[in-house]
């Protein structure tokens, strides 16, 4: 990662993300608040905005000359480009889960360098769980005060392929993809926790053949790559960020690229 010494900023980064997560959790515990809607009709809560304010302020001084690009700030999008580095944040991923009070929402922060998500943090504050990592760093999970290294499953104990599938995004293309995998069992999870399930060895494949944005995926992608897996488009290339279009192509998060159907 260039001349960056990770020992100088990773723990500070984790503290910043946890700070945002605690703000989200405080609002969550207070009960339903006012929900508005953005131009695309996606929901927006005070928790989204509180997390955005904390992350934008605290990340600004963490690394030199590293802009912050947030889902909740249109003006920041000018810094989202394919060269150089920038922070890419989703202040509250899984706003629908937050509103439904499922607990499966996350705060996502990724460091993008020349189009690659080189490091990511995914905090699930309602579960008191935080994930972090990147290629070359490894991947880690902290539950409460207990920290452990995580790896994708190498030889799953089950004989069927464990597929993360969202009921709300199980469209015809996704069903067809899953059918090509043979015998499967379904694993349910919300927000970016779907990719984290693969990273921690609890699932093998997560196909996403419906729209997402870069900030939805980048942080968990880095964690999965640190754990030995990959997030690939349907041509088998790693997902890139800082593209002209913020929308991701269809992708598959896998513990092993060999699981991609041919």
C-alpha positions in Angstrom: 0.0 0.0 0.0 2.7 2.4 -1.0 4.5 4.1 1.9 1.7 3.6 4.4 2.6 2.0 7.7 -0.5 0.1 8.7 0.6 0.0 12.4 0.1 3.8 12.5 -3.6 3.8 11.5 -5.4 0.5 11.6 -6.4 0.6 15.3 -7.4 4.3 14.8 -9.5 3.3 11.8 -11.2 0.6 13.8 -12.0 3.1 16.6 -13.4 5.6 14.1 -15.7 2.9 12.6 -16.8 1.8 16.0 -17.6 5.3 17.0 -19.9 5.6 14.0 -21.4 2.2 14.8 -22.1 3.3 18.3 -23.9 6.4 17.1 -26.0 4.2 14.8 -26.8 1.8 17.6 -27.8 4.6 20.0 -30.4 5.7 17.4 -31.5 2.1 16.7 -32.1 1.5 20.4 -34.1 4.7 20.8 -36.8 3.2 18.5 -38.3 4.1 15.1 -37.4 7.6 14.0 -38.2 9.7 11.0 -37.6 8.0 7.7 -37.2 10.1 4.6 -36.5 9.0 1.0 -33.8 10.0 -1.4 -34.4 10.7 -5.1 -34.0 7.0 -5.9 -36.6 6.2 -3.2 -34.1 4.4 -1.0 -34.8 5.1 2.7 -32.7 7.6 4.7 -32.6 7.8 8.5 -30.9 10.0 11.1 -28.6 7.0 11.7 -27.3 7.2 8.1 -26.6 10.9 8.6 -25.0 10.6 12.1 -22.7 7.9 10.9 -21.8 9.9 7.7 -20.9 13.0 9.8 -18.6 11.1 12.1 -16.8 9.1 9.4 -16.4 12.1 7.1 -14.9 14.2 9.9 -12.7 11.6 11.5 -11.3 9.9 8.4 -10.4 13.3 6.8 -7.2 13.5 8.9 -6.3 9.8 9.2 -4.2 9.5 6.0 -2.5 12.4 4.1 -4.2 13.5 0.9 -6.9 10.9 1.1 -10.4 12.2 0.3 -13.6 10.8 1.8 -16.3 9.6 -0.6 -19.6 8.9 1.0 -22.9 7.6 -0.2 -24.6 10.4 1.6 -22.6 13.3 0.1 -23.1 14.0 -3.6 -20.3 16.6 -3.6 -17.8 13.9 -2.5 -18.3 11.9 -5.7 -15.9 14.0 -7.6 -13.1 12.3 -5.6 -14.2 8.8 -6.7 -11.8 8.0 -9.5 -9.7 5.1 -10.8 -6.3 6.4 -9.8 -4.9 7.5 -6.5 -6.6 6.6 -3.2 -9.7 7.6 -1.3 -11.9 6.4 1.5 -15.2 4.9 0.2 -17.9 4.8 2.9 -21.4 3.5 3.3 -22.4 5.1 6.6 -25.3 2.6 7.1 -25.6 -0.4 4.8 -28.8 -2.2 5.2 -31.1 0.7 6.1 -34.1 -1.5 5.4 -32.8 -4.0 7.9 -32.3 -1.1 10.4 -35.8 0.1 9.9 -37.1 -3.5 10.1 -35.1 -3.9 13.3 -33.4 -7.2 12.3 -30.0 -6.1 13.6 -28.3 -7.0 10.3 -27.0 -3.6 9.3 -23.4 -2.5 9.0 -21.1 0.5 8.8 -18.7 0.1 5.9 -15.4 1.8 5.2 -13.0 0.8 2.4 -9.6 2.3 1.4 -9.5 2.3 -2.4 -6.1 2.6 -4.2 -5.9 2.7 -8.0 -9.2 1.0 -8.4 -8.6 -1.8 -5.8 -10.2 -2.1 -2.4 -7.0 -2.6 -0.4 -8.4 -2.5 3.1 -11.9 -2.7 4.5 -13.8 -2.5 7.8 -17.3 -3.8 8.3 -18.9 -3.1 11.7 -22.2 -4.7 12.7 -22.9 -2.7 15.9 -26.1 -4.5 16.9 -24.1 -7.8 16.9 -21.1 -6.2 18.7 -19.0 -7.6 15.8 -16.5 -5.9 13.6 -14.5 -7.4 10.6 -11.4 -5.9 9.0 -8.7 -6.9 6.5 -7.4 -6.8 3.0 -5.1 -8.7 0.6 -1.7 -8.9 2.2 -3.1 -8.0 5.6 -5.2 -11.1 6.4 -8.7 -10.8 7.8 -9.9 -10.5 11.4 -13.2 -10.5 13.4 -13.7 -9.1 16.8 -16.8 -10.2 18.8 -17.1 -8.2 22.0 -13.5 -8.3 23.3 -12.5 -11.5 21.5 -10.4 -11.1 18.3 -9.7 -13.9 15.9 -8.2 -14.4 12.5 -10.7 -15.6 9.9 -10.3 -17.6 6.8 -12.6 -18.9 4.1 -13.5 -22.6 4.4 -11.0 -24.8 2.7 -12.7 -28.1 3.1 -16.3 -27.5 4.3 -17.7 -30.2 6.5 -21.0 -30.2 4.6 -21.3 -31.9 1.2 -23.5 -29.2 -0.4 -22.5 -25.8 -1.5 -23.6 -23.2 1.1 -25.0 -20.2 -0.8 -25.8 -16.8 0.7 -29.1 -15.7 -0.8 -31.3 -12.7 0.0 -35.0 -13.3 -0.3 -35.5 -9.8 -1.5 -33.0 -10.2 -4.3 -33.6 -13.7 -5.4 -34.5 -12.9 -9.0 -34.6 -15.3 -11.9 -31.0 -14.8 -12.9 -29.9 -15.6 -9.3 -32.1 -18.7 -9.2 -30.6 -19.9 -12.4 -27.1 -19.3 -11.1 -27.8 -21.2 -7.9 -29.3 -24.1 -9.9 -26.0 -24.5 -11.8 -24.2 -25.1 -8.5 -25.9 -28.5 -7.9 -26.9 -29.4 -4.3 -27.0 -26.3 -2.1 -28.1 -25.1 1.3 -29.1 -21.5 1.7 -27.6 -19.1 4.3 -29.5 -15.9 5.1 -27.8 -12.6 6.0 -28.4 -8.9 5.6 -26.3 -6.0 4.2 -22.5 -6.6 3.7 -22.7 -9.4 6.2 -23.4 -11.7 3.2 -19.8 -11.3 2.0 -18.5 -11.6 5.5 -20.2 -14.9 5.9 -18.0 -16.3 3.1 -15.0 -14.6 4.6 -15.5 -16.3 8.0 -16.1 -19.7 6.5 -19.8 -19.9 7.1 -20.7 -19.9 3.4 -19.1 -20.8 0.1 -20.8 -18.5 -2.5 -22.7 -15.3 -2.6 -24.1 -14.4 -6.1 -25.4 -10.9 -6.5 -27.0 -10.5 -9.9 -29.0 -7.4 -9.1 -27.8 -3.7 -8.7 -25.4 -2.6 -6.0 -23.2 0.4 -5.7 -19.4 0.5 -5.1 -19.8 1.5 -1.4 -22.1 -1.5 -0.8 -19.4 -4.0 -1.5 -15.9 -2.5 -1.3 -15.3 -2.9 2.4 -16.5 -6.5 2.6 -14.6 -7.3 -0.6 -11.3 -6.3 1.1 -12.2 -8.5 4.1 -13.0 -11.5 1.9 -9.8 -11.1 -0.1 -7.8 -10.9 3.1 -9.5 -14.1 4.2 -8.4 -15.9 1.0 -11.6 -15.5 -1.1 -12.5 -13.2 -4.0 -15.3 -11.0 -5.4 -15.5 -11.5 -9.1 -17.6 -10.2 -12.0 -19.2 -12.8 -14.3 -16.1 -12.8 -16.5 -14.0 -13.8 -13.5 -12.2 -10.4 -12.9 -12.0 -8.8 -9.5 -14.5 -6.1 -8.8 -13.0 -2.6 -9.4 -13.9 0.7 -7.8 -13.7 4.4 -8.8 -15.3 3.6 -12.1 -17.2 6.2 -14.2 -20.4 4.4 -13.2 -20.9 3.9 -9.4 -23.0 0.8 -10.1 -21.3 -2.6 -9.8 -21.7 -5.2 -12.5 -23.2 -8.5 -11.4 -20.8 -10.3 -9.1 -20.1 -13.5 -7.1 -18.3 -13.6 -3.8 -16.6 -16.9 -3.4 -14.2 -18.7 -1.1 -12.6 -20.3 -4.2 -12.8 -19.0 -7.8 -13.2 -22.7 -8.9 -16.7 -22.5 -7.6 -17.7 -20.2 -10.3 -20.0 -22.1 -12.7 -18.6 -22.6 -16.2 
